Amino acid sequence: MPRISLDIGDAAELAEMLTFLADWLTGSQKHILADSPATLVGHPAYDTSDLRADLYRFAFLLGETDGRELFGNQVP
């Protein structure tokens, strides 16, 4: 697998955007967005909860979050 370098500032911006999108999926528009992934993917198996978890995971891997969104209160 090729190695990819990412400037620390770019990584921070990307992580912030991922966190923003994940938070948006849980906000007041959650009910409106609920059917969007199924419509796009063509199958109801992937929903906003799955998408939100993926976004939080990527943000965690970039160092933006401490993982609480993924692991709950287990993180010190």
PQR file of N, CA, C, O and H, with PARSE charges and radii, in Angstrom:
ATOM      1  N   MET A   1       0.845  -1.178   0.000 -0.4000 1.5000
ATOM      2  CA  MET A   1       0.000   0.000   0.000 -0.0000 2.0000
ATOM      3  C   MET A   1       0.889   1.239   0.000  0.5500 1.7000
ATOM      4  O   MET A   1       1.820   1.327   0.801 -0.5500 1.4000
ATOM      5  N   PRO A   2       0.617   2.197  -0.884 -0.5600 1.5000
ATOM      6  CA  PRO A   2       1.456   3.398  -0.939  0.2800 2.0000
ATOM      7  C   PRO A   2       1.302   4.239   0.326  0.5500 1.7000
ATOM      8  O   PRO A   2       0.239   4.275   0.946 -0.5500 1.4000
ATOM      9  N   ARG A   3       2.362   4.894   0.678 -0.4000 1.5000
ATOM     10  CA  ARG A   3       2.367   5.765   1.852 -0.0000 2.0000
ATOM     11  C   ARG A   3       1.943   7.168   1.441  0.5500 1.7000
ATOM     12  O   ARG A   3       2.390   7.684   0.417 -0.5500 1.4000
ATOM     13  H   ARG A   3       3.225   4.865   0.174  0.4000 1.0000
ATOM     14  N   ILE A   4       1.080   7.781   2.244 -0.4000 1.5000
ATOM     15  CA  ILE A   4       0.584   9.119   1.943 -0.0000 2.0000
ATOM     16  C   ILE A   4       0.982  10.057   3.072  0.5500 1.7000
ATOM     17  O   ILE A   4       0.787   9.748   4.247 -0.5500 1.4000
ATOM     18  H   ILE A   4       0.717   7.361   3.076  0.4000 1.0000
ATOM     19  N   SER A   5       1.540  11.202   2.707 -0.4000 1.5000
ATOM     20  CA  SER A   5       1.879  12.231   3.690 -0.0000 2.0000
ATOM     21  C   SER A   5       0.819  13.306   3.664  0.5500 1.7000
ATOM     22  O   SER A   5       0.319  13.682   2.603 -0.5500 1.4000
ATOM     23  H   SER A   5       1.698  11.454   1.752  0.4000 1.0000
ATOM     24  N   LEU A   6       0.482  13.793   4.838 -0.4000 1.5000
ATOM     25  CA  LEU A   6      -0.521  14.834   4.953 -0.0000 2.0000
ATOM     26  C   LEU A   6       0.005  15.887   5.911  0.5500 1.7000
ATOM     27  O   LEU A   6       0.388  15.578   7.039 -0.5500 1.4000
ATOM     28  H   LEU A   6       0.888  13.487   5.699  0.4000 1.0000
ATOM     29  N   ASP A   7       0.023  17.131   5.458 -0.4000 1.5000
ATOM     30  CA  ASP A   7       0.451  18.237   6.291 -0.0000 2.0000
ATOM     31  C   ASP A   7      -0.393  18.274   7.562  0.5500 1.7000
ATOM     32  O   ASP A   7      -1.598  18.026   7.502 -0.5500 1.4000
ATOM     33  H   ASP A   7      -0.288  17.382   4.541  0.4000 1.0000
ATOM     34  N   ILE A   8       0.205  18.575   8.696 -0.4000 1.5000
ATOM     35  CA  ILE A   8      -0.497  18.552   9.981 -0.0000 2.0000
ATOM     36  C   ILE A   8      -1.673  19.524   9.993  0.5500 1.7000
ATOM     37  O   ILE A   8      -2.713  19.221  10.578 -0.5500 1.4000
ATOM     38  H   ILE A   8       1.183  18.777   8.745  0.4000 1.0000
ATOM     39  N   GLY A   9      -1.527  20.674   9.366 -0.4000 1.5000
ATOM     40  CA  GLY A   9      -2.624  21.632   9.300 -0.0000 2.0000
ATOM     41  C   GLY A   9      -3.784  21.108   8.460  0.5500 1.7000
ATOM     42  O   GLY A   9      -4.950  21.293   8.811 -0.5500 1.4000
ATOM     43  H   GLY A   9      -0.682  20.920   8.892  0.4000 1.0000
ATOM     44  N   ASP A  10      -3.455  20.455   7.352 -0.4000 1.5000
ATOM     45  CA  ASP A  10      -4.492  19.864   6.505 -0.0000 2.0000
ATOM     46  C   ASP A  10      -5.202  18.720   7.223  0.5500 1.7000
ATOM     47  O   ASP A  10      -6.419  18.565   7.118 -0.5500 1.4000
ATOM     48  H   ASP A  10      -2.509  20.305   7.067  0.4000 1.0000
ATOM     49  N   ALA A  11      -4.425  17.923   7.951 -0.4000 1.5000
ATOM     50  CA  ALA A  11      -5.020  16.817   8.709 -0.0000 2.0000
ATOM     51  C   ALA A  11      -5.980  17.350   9.766  0.5500 1.7000
ATOM     52  O   ALA A  11      -7.052  16.783   9.980 -0.5500 1.4000
ATOM     53  H   ALA A  11      -3.437  18.049   8.036  0.4000 1.0000
ATOM     54  N   ALA A  12      -5.598  18.433  10.421 -0.4000 1.5000
ATOM     55  CA  ALA A  12      -6.461  19.035  11.447 -0.0000 2.0000
ATOM     56  C   ALA A  12      -7.754  19.562  10.830  0.5500 1.7000
ATOM     57  O   ALA A  12      -8.836  19.367  11.385 -0.5500 1.4000
ATOM     58  H   ALA A  12      -4.727  18.893  10.247  0.4000 1.0000
ATOM     59  N   GLU A  13      -7.639  20.231   9.679 -0.4000 1.5000
ATOM     60  CA  GLU A  13      -8.845  20.739   9.007 -0.0000 2.0000
ATOM     61  C   GLU A  13      -9.755  19.600   8.559  0.5500 1.7000
ATOM     62  O   GLU A  13     -10.974  19.678   8.705 -0.5500 1.4000
ATOM     63  H   GLU A  13      -6.760  20.389   9.228  0.4000 1.0000
ATOM     64  N   LEU A  14      -9.165  18.559   8.021 -0.4000 1.5000
ATOM     65  CA  LEU A  14      -9.944  17.405   7.590 -0.0000 2.0000
ATOM     66  C   LEU A  14     -10.663  16.767   8.773  0.5500 1.7000
ATOM     67  O   LEU A  14     -11.844  16.431   8.680 -0.5500 1.4000
ATOM     68  H   LEU A  14      -8.174  18.496   7.903  0.4000 1.0000
ATOM     69  N   ALA A  15      -9.959  16.603   9.871 -0.4000 1.5000
ATOM     70  CA  ALA A  15     -10.553  16.000  11.067 -0.0000 2.0000
ATOM     71  C   ALA A  15     -11.689  16.866  11.615  0.5500 1.7000
ATOM     72  O   ALA A  15     -12.717  16.341  12.043 -0.5500 1.4000
ATOM     73  H   ALA A  15      -9.000  16.875   9.946  0.4000 1.0000
ATOM     74  N   GLU A  16     -11.507  18.186  11.602 -0.4000 1.5000
ATOM     75  CA  GLU A  16     -12.567  19.088  12.062 -0.0000 2.0000
ATOM     76  C   GLU A  16     -13.799  18.976  11.176  0.5500 1.7000
ATOM     77  O   GLU A  16     -14.925  18.977  11.673 -0.5500 1.4000
ATOM     78  H   GLU A  16     -10.671  18.612  11.255  0.4000 1.0000
ATOM     79  N   MET A  17     -13.592  18.881   9.865 -0.4000 1.5000
ATOM     80  CA  MET A  17     -14.721  18.756   8.953 -0.0000 2.0000
ATOM     81  C   MET A  17     -15.452  17.430   9.173  0.5500 1.7000
ATOM     82  O   MET A  17     -16.682  17.393   9.150 -0.5500 1.4000
ATOM     83  H   MET A  17     -12.677  18.880   9.461  0.4000 1.0000
ATOM     84  N   LEU A  18     -14.711  16.349   9.384 -0.4000 1.5000
ATOM     85  CA  LEU A  18     -15.325  15.051   9.634 -0.0000 2.0000
ATOM     86  C   LEU A  18     -16.156  15.079  10.910  0.5500 1.7000
ATOM     87  O   LEU A  18     -17.262  14.540  10.950 -0.5500 1.4000
ATOM     88  H   LEU A  18     -13.712  16.379   9.402  0.4000 1.0000
ATOM     89  N   THR A  19     -15.623  15.705  11.948 -0.4000 1.5000
ATOM     90  CA  THR A  19     -16.345  15.823  13.217 -0.0000 2.0000
ATOM     91  C   THR A  19     -17.591  16.691  13.048  0.5500 1.7000
ATOM     92  O   THR A  19     -18.651  16.368  13.583 -0.5500 1.4000
ATOM     93  H   THR A  19     -14.725  16.143  11.916  0.4000 1.0000
ATOM     94  N   PHE A  20     -17.466  17.787  12.309 -0.4000 1.5000
ATOM     95  CA  PHE A  20     -18.618  18.647  12.040 -0.0000 2.0000
ATOM     96  C   PHE A  20     -19.728  17.861  11.350  0.5500 1.7000
ATOM     97  O   PHE A  20     -20.889  17.947  11.750 -0.5500 1.4000
ATOM     98  H   PHE A  20     -16.605  18.049  11.874  0.4000 1.0000
ATOM     99  N   LEU A  21     -19.380  17.097  10.319 -0.4000 1.5000
ATOM    100  CA  LEU A  21     -20.379  16.314   9.593 -0.0000 2.0000
ATOM    101  C   LEU A  21     -21.010  15.245  10.489  0.5500 1.7000
ATOM    102  O   LEU A  21     -22.221  15.030  10.436 -0.5500 1.4000
ATOM    103  H   LEU A  21     -18.437  17.027   9.994  0.4000 1.0000
ATOM    104  N   ALA A  22     -20.202  14.581  11.304 -0.4000 1.5000
ATOM    105  CA  ALA A  22     -20.734  13.562  12.212 -0.0000 2.0000
ATOM    106  C   ALA A  22     -21.691  14.185  13.217  0.5500 1.7000
ATOM    107  O   ALA A  22     -22.744  13.615  13.504 -0.5500 1.4000
ATOM    108  H   ALA A  22     -19.218  14.755  11.347  0.4000 1.0000
ATOM    109  N   ASP A  23     -21.338  15.344  13.753 -0.4000 1.5000
ATOM    110  CA  ASP A  23     -22.219  16.036  14.698 -0.0000 2.0000
ATOM    111  C   ASP A  23     -23.504  16.489  14.011  0.5500 1.7000
ATOM    112  O   ASP A  23     -24.577  16.441  14.613 -0.5500 1.4000
ATOM    113  H   ASP A  23     -20.483  15.807  13.520  0.4000 1.0000
ATOM    114  N   TRP A  24     -23.405  16.926  12.763 -0.4000 1.5000
ATOM    115  CA  TRP A  24     -24.575  17.367  12.005 -0.0000 2.0000
ATOM    116  C   TRP A  24     -25.569  16.224  11.823  0.5500 1.7000
ATOM    117  O   TRP A  24     -26.782  16.434  11.851 -0.5500 1.4000
ATOM    118  H   TRP A  24     -22.533  16.965  12.274  0.4000 1.0000
ATOM    119  N   LEU A  25     -25.050  15.026  11.637 -0.4000 1.5000
ATOM    120  CA  LEU A  25     -25.924  13.867  11.462 -0.0000 2.0000
ATOM    121  C   LEU A  25     -26.719  13.531  12.724  0.5500 1.7000
ATOM    122  O   LEU A  25     -27.729  12.831  12.642 -0.5500 1.4000
ATOM    123  H   LEU A  25     -24.065  14.856  11.614  0.4000 1.0000
ATOM    124  N   THR A  26     -26.290  14.009  13.872 -0.4000 1.5000
ATOM    125  CA  THR A  26     -27.000  13.738  15.118 -0.0000 2.0000
ATOM    126  C   THR A  26     -27.836  14.931  15.568  0.5500 1.7000
ATOM    127  O   THR A  26     -28.532  14.853  16.579 -0.5500 1.4000
ATOM    128  H   THR A  26     -25.470  14.577  13.939  0.4000 1.0000
ATOM    129  N   GLY A  27     -27.772  16.028  14.829 -0.4000 1.5000
ATOM    130  CA  GLY A  27     -28.456  17.252  15.218 -0.0000 2.0000
ATOM    131  C   GLY A  27     -29.932  17.255  14.881  0.5500 1.7000
ATOM    132  O   GLY A  27     -30.557  16.211  14.690 -0.5500 1.4000
ATOM    133  H   GLY A  27     -27.207  16.092  14.007  0.4000 1.0000
ATOM    134  N   SER A  28     -30.464  18.454  14.814 -0.4000 1.5000
ATOM    135  CA  SER A  28     -31.904  18.633  14.615 -0.0000 2.0000
ATOM    136  C   SER A  28     -32.394  18.140  13.257  0.5500 1.7000
ATOM    137  O   SER A  28     -33.594  17.933  13.077 -0.5500 1.4000
ATOM    138  H   SER A  28     -29.957  19.302  14.969  0.4000 1.0000
ATOM    139  N   GLN A  29     -31.497  17.952  12.312 -0.4000 1.5000
ATOM    140  CA  GLN A  29     -31.879  17.487  10.972 -0.0000 2.0000
ATOM    141  C   GLN A  29     -31.787  15.968  10.826  0.5500 1.7000
ATOM    142  O   GLN A  29     -31.952  15.434   9.729 -0.5500 1.4000
ATOM    143  H   GLN A  29     -30.523  18.121  12.459  0.4000 1.0000
ATOM    144  N   LYS A  30     -31.525  15.281  11.928 -0.4000 1.5000
ATOM    145  CA  LYS A  30     -31.322  13.832  11.878 -0.0000 2.0000
ATOM    146  C   LYS A  30     -32.468  13.107  11.171  0.5500 1.7000
ATOM    147  O   LYS A  30     -32.223  12.230  10.343 -0.5500 1.4000
ATOM    148  H   LYS A  30     -31.391  15.715  12.819  0.4000 1.0000
ATOM    149  N   HIS A  31     -33.705  13.458  11.486 -0.4000 1.5000
ATOM    150  CA  HIS A  31     -34.852  12.769  10.884 -0.0000 2.0000
ATOM    151  C   HIS A  31     -34.941  13.020   9.377  0.5500 1.7000
ATOM    152  O   HIS A  31     -35.393  12.152   8.630 -0.5500 1.4000
ATOM    153  H   HIS A  31     -33.904  14.170  12.159  0.4000 1.0000
ATOM    154  N   ILE A  32     -34.517  14.193   8.931 -0.4000 1.5000
ATOM    155  CA  ILE A  32     -34.539  14.504   7.500 -0.0000 2.0000
ATOM    156  C   ILE A  32     -33.458  13.726   6.757  0.5500 1.7000
ATOM    157  O   ILE A  32     -33.660  13.297   5.621 -0.5500 1.4000
ATOM    158  H   ILE A  32     -34.151  14.899   9.537  0.4000 1.0000
ATOM    159  N   LEU A  33     -32.317  13.550   7.403 -0.4000 1.5000
ATOM    160  CA  LEU A  33     -31.177  12.886   6.766 -0.0000 2.0000
ATOM    161  C   LEU A  33     -31.231  11.366   6.862  0.5500 1.7000
ATOM    162  O   LEU A  33     -30.450  10.682   6.201 -0.5500 1.4000
ATOM    163  H   LEU A  33     -32.153  13.898   8.326  0.4000 1.0000
ATOM    164  N   ALA A  34     -32.120  10.836   7.656 -0.4000 1.5000
ATOM    165  CA  ALA A  34     -32.137   9.404   7.955 -0.0000 2.0000
ATOM    166  C   ALA A  34     -32.188   8.511   6.726  0.5500 1.7000
ATOM    167  O   ALA A  34     -31.552   7.457   6.714 -0.5500 1.4000
ATOM    168  H   ALA A  34     -32.754  11.392   8.193  0.4000 1.0000
ATOM    169  N   ASP A  35     -32.918   8.897   5.702 -0.4000 1.5000
ATOM    170  CA  ASP A  35     -33.058   8.050   4.518 -0.0000 2.0000
ATOM    171  C   ASP A  35     -31.981   8.298   3.461  0.5500 1.7000
ATOM    172  O   ASP A  35     -31.887   7.539   2.497 -0.5500 1.4000
ATOM    173  H   ASP A  35     -33.435   9.753   5.712  0.4000 1.0000
ATOM    174  N   SER A  36     -31.179   9.329   3.622 -0.4000 1.5000
ATOM    175  CA  SER A  36     -30.198   9.680   2.602 -0.0000 2.0000
ATOM    176  C   SER A  36     -29.190   8.578   2.285  0.5500 1.7000
ATOM    177  O   SER A  36     -28.990   8.279   1.108 -0.5500 1.4000
ATOM    178  H   SER A  36     -31.255   9.946   4.405  0.4000 1.0000
ATOM    179  N   PRO A  37     -28.543   7.958   3.279 -0.5600 1.5000
ATOM    180  CA  PRO A  37     -27.572   6.909   2.933  0.2800 2.0000
ATOM    181  C   PRO A  37     -28.197   5.741   2.177  0.5500 1.7000
ATOM    182  O   PRO A  37     -27.607   5.231   1.224 -0.5500 1.4000
ATOM    183  N   ALA A  38     -29.371   5.322   2.591 -0.4000 1.5000
ATOM    184  CA  ALA A  38     -30.027   4.203   1.904 -0.0000 2.0000
ATOM    185  C   ALA A  38     -30.348   4.571   0.462  0.5500 1.7000
ATOM    186  O   ALA A  38     -30.237   3.736  -0.436 -0.5500 1.4000
ATOM    187  H   ALA A  38     -29.850   5.736   3.365  0.4000 1.0000
ATOM    188  N   THR A  39     -30.746   5.814   0.242 -0.4000 1.5000
ATOM    189  CA  THR A  39     -31.040   6.271  -1.107 -0.0000 2.0000
ATOM    190  C   THR A  39     -29.777   6.291  -1.959  0.5500 1.7000
ATOM    191  O   THR A  39     -29.793   5.863  -3.113 -0.5500 1.4000
ATOM    192  H   THR A  39     -30.836   6.492   0.971  0.4000 1.0000
ATOM    193  N   LEU A  40     -28.697   6.783  -1.395 -0.4000 1.5000
ATOM    194  CA  LEU A  40     -27.434   6.873  -2.125 -0.0000 2.0000
ATOM    195  C   LEU A  40     -26.811   5.505  -2.368  0.5500 1.7000
ATOM    196  O   LEU A  40     -26.387   5.200  -3.483 -0.5500 1.4000
ATOM    197  H   LEU A  40     -28.684   7.130  -0.457  0.4000 1.0000
ATOM    198  N   VAL A  41     -26.755   4.682  -1.325 -0.4000 1.5000
ATOM    199  CA  VAL A  41     -26.118   3.367  -1.405 -0.0000 2.0000
ATOM    200  C   VAL A  41     -27.020   2.358  -2.110  0.5500 1.7000
ATOM    201  O   VAL A  41     -26.534   1.443  -2.774 -0.5500 1.4000
ATOM    202  H   VAL A  41     -27.099   4.930  -0.419  0.4000 1.0000
ATOM    203  N   GLY A  42     -28.319   2.525  -1.965 -0.4000 1.5000
ATOM    204  CA  GLY A  42     -29.256   1.611  -2.593 -0.0000 2.0000
ATOM    205  C   GLY A  42     -29.640   0.433  -1.719  0.5500 1.7000
ATOM    206  O   GLY A  42     -30.270  -0.519  -2.182 -0.5500 1.4000
ATOM    207  H   GLY A  42     -28.714   3.268  -1.425  0.4000 1.0000
ATOM    208  N   HIS A  43     -29.258   0.502  -0.450 -0.4000 1.5000
ATOM    209  CA  HIS A  43     -29.590  -0.574   0.480 -0.0000 2.0000
ATOM    210  C   HIS A  43     -29.686   0.014   1.879  0.5500 1.7000
ATOM    211  O   HIS A  43     -28.860   0.849   2.248 -0.5500 1.4000
ATOM    212  H   HIS A  43     -28.747   1.274  -0.074  0.4000 1.0000
ATOM    213  N   PRO A  44     -30.679  -0.403   2.670 -0.5600 1.5000
ATOM    214  CA  PRO A  44     -30.868   0.184   3.995  0.2800 2.0000
ATOM    215  C   PRO A  44     -29.867  -0.282   5.058  0.5500 1.7000
ATOM    216  O   PRO A  44     -29.941   0.168   6.202 -0.5500 1.4000
ATOM    217  N   ALA A  45     -28.945  -1.162   4.709 -0.4000 1.5000
ATOM    218  CA  ALA A  45     -28.007  -1.684   5.702 -0.0000 2.0000
ATOM    219  C   ALA A  45     -27.020  -0.614   6.190  0.5500 1.7000
ATOM    220  O   ALA A  45     -26.501  -0.727   7.301 -0.5500 1.4000
ATOM    221  H   ALA A  45     -28.886  -1.528   3.780  0.4000 1.0000
ATOM    222  N   TYR A  46     -26.755   0.408   5.392 -0.4000 1.5000
ATOM    223  CA  TYR A  46     -25.840   1.483   5.776 -0.0000 2.0000
ATOM    224  C   TYR A  46     -26.678   2.710   6.076  0.5500 1.7000
ATOM    225  O   TYR A  46     -27.298   3.284   5.181 -0.5500 1.4000
ATOM    226  H   TYR A  46     -27.176   0.500   4.490  0.4000 1.0000
ATOM    227  N   ASP A  47     -26.693   3.115   7.351 -0.4000 1.5000
ATOM    228  CA  ASP A  47     -27.534   4.248   7.739 -0.0000 2.0000
ATOM    229  C   ASP A  47     -26.702   5.368   8.338  0.5500 1.7000
ATOM    230  O   ASP A  47     -25.474   5.295   8.358 -0.5500 1.4000
ATOM    231  H   ASP A  47     -26.189   2.649   8.078  0.4000 1.0000
ATOM    232  N   THR A  48     -27.373   6.406   8.825 -0.4000 1.5000
ATOM    233  CA  THR A  48     -26.653   7.553   9.368 -0.0000 2.0000
ATOM    234  C   THR A  48     -25.813   7.185  10.588  0.5500 1.7000
ATOM    235  O   THR A  48     -24.784   7.815  10.832 -0.5500 1.4000
ATOM    236  H   THR A  48     -28.371   6.465   8.808  0.4000 1.0000
ATOM    237  N   SER A  49     -26.221   6.196  11.347 -0.4000 1.5000
ATOM    238  CA  SER A  49     -25.414   5.754  12.495 -0.0000 2.0000
ATOM    239  C   SER A  49     -24.089   5.162  12.025  0.5500 1.7000
ATOM    240  O   SER A  49     -23.043   5.419  12.620 -0.5500 1.4000
ATOM    241  H   SER A  49     -27.057   5.684  11.148  0.4000 1.0000
ATOM    242  N   ASP A  50     -24.138   4.377  10.967 -0.4000 1.5000
ATOM    243  CA  ASP A  50     -22.910   3.805  10.404 -0.0000 2.0000
ATOM    244  C   ASP A  50     -22.008   4.902   9.841  0.5500 1.7000
ATOM    245  O   ASP A  50     -20.798   4.905  10.071 -0.5500 1.4000
ATOM    246  H   ASP A  50     -24.989   4.169  10.484  0.4000 1.0000
ATOM    247  N   LEU A  51     -22.606   5.820   9.111 -0.4000 1.5000
ATOM    248  CA  LEU A  51     -21.844   6.918   8.530 -0.0000 2.0000
ATOM    249  C   LEU A  51     -21.215   7.768   9.622  0.5500 1.7000
ATOM    250  O   LEU A  51     -20.039   8.125   9.541 -0.5500 1.4000
ATOM    251  H   LEU A  51     -23.588   5.817   8.925  0.4000 1.0000
ATOM    252  N   ARG A  52     -22.004   8.093  10.648 -0.4000 1.5000
ATOM    253  CA  ARG A  52     -21.493   8.892  11.761 -0.0000 2.0000
ATOM    254  C   ARG A  52     -20.318   8.181  12.448  0.5500 1.7000
ATOM    255  O   ARG A  52     -19.313   8.816  12.768 -0.5500 1.4000
ATOM    256  H   ARG A  52     -22.958   7.803  10.714  0.4000 1.0000
ATOM    257  N   ALA A  53     -20.439   6.888  12.672 -0.4000 1.5000
ATOM    258  CA  ALA A  53     -19.357   6.122  13.296 -0.0000 2.0000
ATOM    259  C   ALA A  53     -18.098   6.147  12.426  0.5500 1.7000
ATOM    260  O   ALA A  53     -16.988   6.273  12.942 -0.5500 1.4000
ATOM    261  H   ALA A  53     -21.255   6.372  12.413  0.4000 1.0000
ATOM    262  N   ASP A  54     -18.271   6.026  11.112 -0.4000 1.5000
ATOM    263  CA  ASP A  54     -17.115   6.087  10.207 -0.0000 2.0000
ATOM    264  C   ASP A  54     -16.438   7.450  10.261  0.5500 1.7000
ATOM    265  O   ASP A  54     -15.210   7.540  10.295 -0.5500 1.4000
ATOM    266  H   ASP A  54     -19.173   5.923  10.692  0.4000 1.0000
ATOM    267  N   LEU A  55     -17.240   8.509  10.267 -0.4000 1.5000
ATOM    268  CA  LEU A  55     -16.679   9.862  10.338 -0.0000 2.0000
ATOM    269  C   LEU A  55     -15.926  10.085  11.640  0.5500 1.7000
ATOM    270  O   LEU A  55     -14.828  10.643  11.635 -0.5500 1.4000
ATOM    271  H   LEU A  55     -18.237   8.437  10.239  0.4000 1.0000
ATOM    272  N   TYR A  56     -16.506   9.655  12.758 -0.4000 1.5000
ATOM    273  CA  TYR A  56     -15.817   9.786  14.047 -0.0000 2.0000
ATOM    274  C   TYR A  56     -14.533   8.948  14.084  0.5500 1.7000
ATOM    275  O   TYR A  56     -13.532   9.373  14.660 -0.5500 1.4000
ATOM    276  H   TYR A  56     -17.398   9.202  12.763  0.4000 1.0000
ATOM    277  N   ARG A  57     -14.562   7.775  13.479 -0.4000 1.5000
ATOM    278  CA  ARG A  57     -13.370   6.919  13.457 -0.0000 2.0000
ATOM    279  C   ARG A  57     -12.246   7.593  12.685  0.5500 1.7000
ATOM    280  O   ARG A  57     -11.100   7.590  13.134 -0.5500 1.4000
ATOM    281  H   ARG A  57     -15.376   7.430  13.011  0.4000 1.0000
ATOM    282  N   PHE A  58     -12.558   8.171  11.532 -0.4000 1.5000
ATOM    283  CA  PHE A  58     -11.533   8.859  10.752 -0.0000 2.0000
ATOM    284  C   PHE A  58     -11.000  10.077  11.497  0.5500 1.7000
ATOM    285  O   PHE A  58      -9.798  10.340  11.472 -0.5500 1.4000
ATOM    286  H   PHE A  58     -13.489   8.174  11.167  0.4000 1.0000
ATOM    287  N   ALA A  59     -11.879  10.817  12.157 -0.4000 1.5000
ATOM    288  CA  ALA A  59     -11.443  11.970  12.939 -0.0000 2.0000
ATOM    289  C   ALA A  59     -10.543  11.521  14.090  0.5500 1.7000
ATOM    290  O   ALA A  59      -9.554  12.186  14.395 -0.5500 1.4000
ATOM    291  H   ALA A  59     -12.856  10.603  12.177  0.4000 1.0000
ATOM    292  N   PHE A  60     -10.876  10.404  14.727 -0.4000 1.5000
ATOM    293  CA  PHE A  60     -10.051   9.851  15.799 -0.0000 2.0000
ATOM    294  C   PHE A  60      -8.668   9.458  15.263  0.5500 1.7000
ATOM    295  O   PHE A  60      -7.652   9.745  15.895 -0.5500 1.4000
ATOM    296  H   PHE A  60     -11.680   9.863  14.479  0.4000 1.0000
ATOM    297  N   LEU A  61      -8.634   8.812  14.113 -0.4000 1.5000
ATOM    298  CA  LEU A  61      -7.361   8.389  13.526 -0.0000 2.0000
ATOM    299  C   LEU A  61      -6.482   9.576  13.147  0.5500 1.7000
ATOM    300  O   LEU A  61      -5.256   9.469  13.125 -0.5500 1.4000
ATOM    301  H   LEU A  61      -9.459   8.578  13.600  0.4000 1.0000
ATOM    302  N   LEU A  62      -7.115  10.702  12.850 -0.4000 1.5000
ATOM    303  CA  LEU A  62      -6.363  11.920  12.532 -0.0000 2.0000
ATOM    304  C   LEU A  62      -5.989  12.706  13.783  0.5500 1.7000
ATOM    305  O   LEU A  62      -5.313  13.730  13.689 -0.5500 1.4000
ATOM    306  H   LEU A  62      -8.111  10.789  12.867  0.4000 1.0000
ATOM    307  N   GLY A  63      -6.418  12.241  14.951 -0.4000 1.5000
ATOM    308  CA  GLY A  63      -6.049  12.879  16.209 -0.0000 2.0000
ATOM    309  C   GLY A  63      -6.974  13.998  16.655  0.5500 1.7000
ATOM    310  O   GLY A  63      -6.635  14.742  17.576 -0.5500 1.4000
ATOM    311  H   GLY A  63      -6.967  11.408  15.027  0.4000 1.0000
ATOM    312  N   GLU A  64      -8.130  14.136  16.027 -0.4000 1.5000
ATOM    313  CA  GLU A  64      -9.053  15.222  16.371 -0.0000 2.0000
ATOM    314  C   GLU A  64      -9.824  14.950  17.657  0.5500 1.7000
ATOM    315  O   GLU A  64     -10.081  15.871  18.432 -0.5500 1.4000
ATOM    316  H   GLU A  64      -8.405  13.532  15.279  0.4000 1.0000
ATOM    317  N   THR A  65     -10.192  13.695  17.888 -0.4000 1.5000
ATOM    318  CA  THR A  65     -11.000  13.368  19.065 -0.0000 2.0000
ATOM    319  C   THR A  65     -10.258  12.377  19.948  0.5500 1.7000
ATOM    320  O   THR A  65      -9.267  11.770  19.541 -0.5500 1.4000
ATOM    321  H   THR A  65      -9.983  12.947  17.258  0.4000 1.0000
ATOM    322  N   ASP A  66     -10.761  12.230  21.163 -0.4000 1.5000
ATOM    323  CA  ASP A  66     -10.153  11.279  22.094 -0.0000 2.0000
ATOM    324  C   ASP A  66     -10.814   9.906  22.031  0.5500 1.7000
ATOM    325  O   ASP A  66     -10.444   9.009  22.789 -0.5500 1.4000
ATOM    326  H   ASP A  66     -11.566  12.722  21.494  0.4000 1.0000
ATOM    327  N   GLY A  67     -11.780   9.729  21.143 -0.4000 1.5000
ATOM    328  CA  GLY A  67     -12.421   8.438  20.967 -0.0000 2.0000
ATOM    329  C   GLY A  67     -13.684   8.228  21.771  0.5500 1.7000
ATOM    330  O   GLY A  67     -14.287   7.158  21.691 -0.5500 1.4000
ATOM    331  H   GLY A  67     -12.081  10.458  20.527  0.4000 1.0000
ATOM    332  N   ARG A  68     -14.104   9.213  22.543 -0.4000 1.5000
ATOM    333  CA  ARG A  68     -15.317   9.051  23.360 -0.0000 2.0000
ATOM    334  C   ARG A  68     -16.547   8.726  22.503  0.5500 1.7000
ATOM    335  O   ARG A  68     -17.425   7.974  22.925 -0.5500 1.4000
ATOM    336  H   ARG A  68     -13.615  10.082  22.609  0.4000 1.0000
ATOM    337  N   GLU A  69     -16.599   9.298  21.304 -0.4000 1.5000
ATOM    338  CA  GLU A  69     -17.743   9.029  20.424 -0.0000 2.0000
ATOM    339  C   GLU A  69     -17.745   7.574  19.974  0.5500 1.7000
ATOM    340  O   GLU A  69     -18.796   7.014  19.660 -0.5500 1.4000
ATOM    341  H   GLU A  69     -15.885   9.909  20.961  0.4000 1.0000
ATOM    342  N   LEU A  70     -16.576   6.974  19.946 -0.4000 1.5000
ATOM    343  CA  LEU A  70     -16.442   5.584  19.505 -0.0000 2.0000
ATOM    344  C   LEU A  70     -16.502   4.600  20.662  0.5500 1.7000
ATOM    345  O   LEU A  70     -17.152   3.558  20.577 -0.5500 1.4000
ATOM    346  H   LEU A  70     -15.723   7.429  20.201  0.4000 1.0000
ATOM    347  N   PHE A  71     -15.819   4.943  21.737 -0.4000 1.5000
ATOM    348  CA  PHE A  71     -15.633   3.991  22.833 -0.0000 2.0000
ATOM    349  C   PHE A  71     -16.413   4.329  24.094  0.5500 1.7000
ATOM    350  O   PHE A  71     -16.363   3.590  25.078 -0.5500 1.4000
ATOM    351  H   PHE A  71     -15.291   5.789  21.806  0.4000 1.0000
ATOM    352  N   GLY A  72     -17.131   5.439  24.067 -0.4000 1.5000
ATOM    353  CA  GLY A  72     -17.893   5.847  25.247 -0.0000 2.0000
ATOM    354  C   GLY A  72     -16.982   6.404  26.319  0.5500 1.7000
ATOM    355  O   GLY A  72     -15.929   6.962  26.011 -0.5500 1.4000
ATOM    356  H   GLY A  72     -17.171   6.039  23.268  0.4000 1.0000
ATOM    357  N   ASN A  73     -17.370   6.260  27.564 -0.4000 1.5000
ATOM    358  CA  ASN A  73     -16.624   6.817  28.685 -0.0000 2.0000
ATOM    359  C   ASN A  73     -15.457   5.960  29.125  0.5500 1.7000
ATOM    360  O   ASN A  73     -14.858   6.228  30.167 -0.5500 1.4000
ATOM    361  H   ASN A  73     -18.225   5.806  27.814  0.4000 1.0000
ATOM    362  N   GLN A  74     -15.118   4.939  28.360 -0.4000 1.5000
ATOM    363  CA  GLN A  74     -13.979   4.081  28.708 -0.0000 2.0000
ATOM    364  C   GLN A  74     -12.654   4.810  28.563  0.5500 1.7000
ATOM    365  O   GLN A  74     -11.656   4.423  29.170 -0.5500 1.4000
ATOM    366  H   GLN A  74     -15.604   4.721  27.514  0.4000 1.0000
ATOM    367  N   VAL A  75     -12.646   5.875  27.751 -0.4000 1.5000
ATOM    368  CA  VAL A  75     -11.422   6.606  27.504 -0.0000 2.0000
ATOM    369  C   VAL A  75     -11.141   7.524  28.673  0.5500 1.7000
ATOM    370  O   VAL A  75     -12.018   8.291  29.071 -0.5500 1.4000
ATOM    371  H   VAL A  75     -13.457   6.189  27.258  0.4000 1.0000
ATOM    372  N   PRO A  76      -9.937   7.470  29.241 -0.5600 1.5000
ATOM    373  CA  PRO A  76      -9.616   8.328  30.398  0.2800 2.0000
ATOM    374  C   PRO A  76      -9.576   9.792  30.045  0.5500 1.7000
ATOM    375  O   PRO A  76      -9.321  10.629  30.911 -0.5500 1.4000
TER
END
